[in-house]
């Protein structure tokens, strides 16, 4: 397996040099004892402000919860940094001999400037107003911020505040969190229970409903 990580770091170095300082390349190690420190190698970390030892992205967290056979590389999707810059991202799964995902190689290219140029050109050549449906995922530095985002998304999925949710709607929201790997985060059960105004016993009973 050491051979694999040596090859991956060489690829990361090559990609970063090929595409320059706007291209961040990250290696996540899914065999780490703590999911909260999955980044083991990064080039051009200034793009997202992350460093070695930082936590996983939303996609990485989901990966650790899914059947490896169902995972496919995710190429050319949009993400967003905390300060609002837009990135074109790709995620590739690196498997071991048992077909388990051991590493994730992620590429995040800052296209904010290119998008500004694109809008300027379109403003000159378009004959009607154009709209955009881009909904890039936000890149975070730690799993606590990621858990906050997942909680917000679970509420958006139901379409009403937690205080107005029925039991079935809370079960659906918590099932969404489970599918996204939220409960891999240390002490997430405490935070989710408090967020939904339920006991931890009730939380686990809701999780059992979807088994």
C-alpha positions as CSV (number, residue, x, y, z in Angstrom):
1,X,0.0,0.0,0.0
2,X,3.0,2.3,0.5
3,X,3.6,2.0,-3.2
4,X,0.1,3.4,-3.8
5,X,0.5,6.5,-1.7
6,X,3.9,7.2,-3.2
7,X,2.3,7.1,-6.7
8,X,-0.6,9.2,-5.5
9,X,1.6,11.9,-4.1
10,X,3.6,12.0,-7.3
11,X,0.4,12.4,-9.3
12,X,-0.7,15.2,-6.9
13,X,2.6,17.0,-7.3
14,X,2.4,16.7,-11.1
15,X,-1.2,17.9,-11.4
16,X,-0.4,20.9,-9.1
17,X,2.6,21.9,-11.2
18,X,0.8,21.3,-14.5
19,X,-2.2,23.5,-13.7
20,X,-0.5,26.0,-11.4
21,X,-1.4,27.7,-8.1
22,X,-5.1,27.8,-8.7
23,X,-5.3,24.0,-8.7
24,X,-5.5,22.3,-5.3
25,X,-4.9,18.5,-5.1
26,X,-5.9,16.6,-2.0
27,X,-5.4,13.0,-0.8
28,X,-7.7,11.7,1.8
29,X,-6.8,8.5,3.7
30,X,-10.0,6.6,4.7
31,X,-8.1,4.2,6.9
32,X,-7.4,6.9,9.4
33,X,-8.6,6.1,12.9
34,X,-10.3,9.5,13.1
35,X,-12.5,10.6,10.2
36,X,-12.0,14.2,11.4
37,X,-8.4,14.2,10.1
38,X,-8.6,12.5,6.7
39,X,-6.3,14.8,4.7
40,X,-2.8,13.3,4.6
41,X,-1.4,15.3,1.6
42,X,-2.3,18.5,-0.1
43,X,-0.8,20.8,-2.7
44,X,-1.9,24.4,-3.1
45,X,-4.0,24.3,0.0
46,X,-4.4,28.1,-0.1
47,X,-7.2,27.5,-2.6
48,X,-9.6,26.3,0.1
49,X,-7.5,27.2,3.1
50,X,-7.1,23.6,4.2
51,X,-4.0,21.7,5.4
52,X,-2.8,18.2,6.3
53,X,-4.8,16.9,9.3
54,X,-8.0,18.8,8.3
55,X,-11.3,16.9,8.0
56,X,-13.3,15.4,5.1
57,X,-15.5,17.1,2.6
58,X,-19.2,16.1,2.3
59,X,-18.4,13.6,-0.5
60,X,-15.6,12.0,1.6
61,X,-18.0,11.6,4.5
62,X,-20.7,10.0,2.3
63,X,-18.1,7.6,0.8
64,X,-17.2,6.1,4.2
65,X,-20.9,5.2,4.7
66,X,-21.7,3.7,1.3
67,X,-21.2,0.3,-0.3
68,X,-17.9,0.5,-2.2
69,X,-19.4,-1.2,-5.2
70,X,-21.8,1.7,-5.7
71,X,-19.1,4.4,-5.8
72,X,-18.1,6.0,-9.0
73,X,-15.6,8.8,-9.7
74,X,-17.3,12.2,-9.6
75,X,-15.8,14.4,-12.3
76,X,-16.2,18.1,-13.0
77,X,-18.8,19.3,-10.4
78,X,-18.9,22.7,-8.7
79,X,-17.9,23.5,-5.1
80,X,-17.6,26.7,-3.2
81,X,-15.1,28.0,-0.7
82,X,-16.0,29.7,2.6
83,X,-15.2,33.1,1.0
84,X,-17.4,32.5,-2.0
85,X,-15.0,31.4,-4.7
86,X,-16.2,28.8,-7.2
87,X,-14.2,25.7,-7.9
88,X,-14.4,23.0,-10.5
89,X,-13.8,19.8,-8.6
90,X,-13.3,16.1,-9.3
91,X,-13.2,13.1,-6.9
92,X,-11.5,9.8,-7.7
93,X,-11.7,6.7,-5.6
94,X,-8.5,4.7,-5.1
95,X,-9.2,1.1,-4.1
96,X,-7.1,-1.7,-2.5
97,X,-6.9,-5.3,-3.6
98,X,-10.2,-6.1,-1.7
99,X,-12.0,-3.4,-3.8
100,X,-12.4,-1.2,-0.7
101,X,-11.8,2.5,-1.1
102,X,-8.6,3.3,0.7
103,X,-7.8,6.8,-0.6
104,X,-9.6,9.6,-2.3
105,X,-7.8,11.9,-4.7
106,X,-9.6,15.3,-5.1
107,X,-8.8,18.1,-7.5
108,X,-10.2,21.6,-6.9
109,X,-9.5,24.2,-9.6
110,X,-10.4,27.9,-8.8
111,X,-12.5,29.1,-11.8
112,X,-13.8,32.2,-10.2
113,X,-11.8,34.5,-12.5
114,X,-12.7,32.5,-15.5
115,X,-16.4,32.7,-14.6
116,X,-16.1,36.5,-14.3
117,X,-14.6,36.6,-17.8
118,X,-17.3,34.2,-19.1
119,X,-20.1,36.5,-17.7
120,X,-18.4,39.5,-19.3
121,X,-18.3,37.9,-22.7
122,X,-21.9,36.6,-22.4
123,X,-23.1,40.1,-21.5
124,X,-21.7,41.3,-24.8
125,X,-23.1,38.5,-27.0
126,X,-26.4,37.4,-25.3
127,X,-29.6,38.8,-26.7
128,X,-31.8,37.8,-23.6
129,X,-31.0,37.6,-19.9
130,X,-29.5,34.3,-18.9
131,X,-30.0,32.6,-15.6
132,X,-27.8,30.1,-13.8
133,X,-28.8,27.1,-11.8
134,X,-25.4,26.5,-10.2
135,X,-25.6,25.2,-6.6
136,X,-22.0,24.5,-5.7
137,X,-21.3,22.5,-2.5
138,X,-19.5,24.5,0.2
139,X,-16.0,23.2,1.1
140,X,-15.4,23.3,4.9
141,X,-12.3,22.9,7.1
142,X,-13.7,20.6,9.8
143,X,-16.5,18.1,10.4
144,X,-18.4,20.3,12.8
145,X,-19.0,22.8,10.0
146,X,-19.9,20.0,7.7
147,X,-22.4,18.6,10.2
148,X,-24.1,22.1,10.4
149,X,-24.5,22.1,6.6
150,X,-26.0,18.6,6.6
151,X,-28.4,19.6,9.3
152,X,-29.5,22.6,7.3
153,X,-29.9,20.4,4.2
154,X,-32.0,17.9,6.2
155,X,-34.4,20.7,7.1
156,X,-34.5,22.0,3.5
157,X,-35.3,18.4,2.4
158,X,-38.4,18.4,4.6
159,X,-39.4,21.9,3.7
160,X,-40.4,23.1,7.2
161,X,-38.7,24.1,10.5
162,X,-37.9,21.4,13.0
163,X,-40.5,22.8,15.4
164,X,-43.2,22.0,12.9
165,X,-42.0,18.6,11.8
166,X,-44.1,15.5,12.5
167,X,-42.4,12.3,13.8
168,X,-42.3,10.8,10.3
169,X,-40.7,14.0,8.9
170,X,-38.0,13.9,11.6
171,X,-37.4,10.2,10.8
172,X,-37.0,11.2,7.2
173,X,-34.6,14.1,8.0
174,X,-32.5,11.9,10.3
175,X,-32.4,9.1,7.7
176,X,-31.0,11.7,5.3
177,X,-28.3,12.5,7.8
178,X,-27.5,8.8,8.2
179,X,-27.2,8.3,4.4
180,X,-24.8,11.3,4.2
181,X,-22.5,9.8,6.9
182,X,-23.3,12.4,9.5
183,X,-23.2,9.9,12.4
184,X,-19.5,9.0,11.6
185,X,-18.7,12.3,13.2
186,X,-17.6,12.1,16.9
187,X,-20.5,13.1,19.2
188,X,-22.8,13.9,16.3
189,X,-25.6,12.0,18.0
190,X,-25.6,14.6,20.8
191,X,-25.8,17.5,18.4
192,X,-28.5,15.9,16.2
193,X,-30.6,15.0,19.2
194,X,-30.5,18.5,20.5
195,X,-31.2,20.0,17.1
196,X,-34.3,18.0,16.6
197,X,-35.4,18.3,20.2
198,X,-35.4,14.6,20.9
199,X,-33.5,12.2,23.3
200,X,-30.6,10.1,22.1
201,X,-32.8,7.0,22.8
202,X,-35.4,8.4,20.4
203,X,-32.7,9.3,17.9
204,X,-31.5,5.6,17.8
205,X,-35.1,4.4,17.5
206,X,-35.6,6.7,14.5
207,X,-32.4,5.2,12.9
208,X,-33.7,1.7,13.5
209,X,-36.9,2.5,11.6
210,X,-34.9,2.8,8.4
211,X,-32.8,-0.4,8.8
